[in-house]
Amino acid sequence: MAEDSITAAAPAVHCGNLAPHDAHRAWSADADVCLGYPPGAPGQIWQDADKRIAAEKRPPRLLRIVEVGPTHASCKLCGPEGDFIAERTLRIRLDRLRPSSTGYLYRGMARDAR
């Protein structure tokens, strides 16, 4: 789905349901993407929206938030269920946790954080 259609169709405010559900599936052909986005919180999984990842046919880069500060979230690379796959911690600005070409797509809560 193109960035413009993601941001144009995205609800202005997240509904509060942290798991993908029918109301959000109606917005996107990708049923696992929640087009609304909650504020960053520990246990959430976010997918890098960089178009180069898909263009290069690489697997999606998923990050799990482990801690949230005033301006940044500390994240670790994870699998689809939220299991950590690397020990390296990345810092992501909180304003990038939104669907855009330089941002992230909310994917849901980690299995062990639900």
PECOR-V940255 format. One record per pair of residues at least 6 apart in sequence whose C-alpha atoms are under 6 Angstrom apart, sorted by the first residue. I is the first residue (numbers start at 0). J is the second residue. Records with the same first field share a line. If there is no record, write none. Layout:
BEGIN
I->J + J
END
This chain:
BEGIN
2->99
9->34 + 35
10->35
13->35 + 36 + 37
17->107
18->107
19->31 + 33
23->33
24->30
32->106
33->105
36->105
41->64 + 65 + 66
42->64 + 108 + 109 + 112
43->63 + 64 + 107 + 108 + 109
44->62 + 63 + 106 + 107 + 108
45->61 + 62 + 103 + 104 + 105 + 106
46->60 + 61 + 103 + 104
47->60 + 103
48->100 + 102 + 103
49->100
61->76 + 77
62->74 + 75 + 76 + 77
63->74 + 75
64->73 + 74
65->73 + 74
66->72 + 73
70->92 + 93
71->91 + 92 + 93
72->90 + 91
73->89 + 90
74->88 + 89
75->88
76->83 + 84 + 85
77->83 + 84
80->109 + 110
81->109
95->102
96->102 + 103
97->103
98->104
END
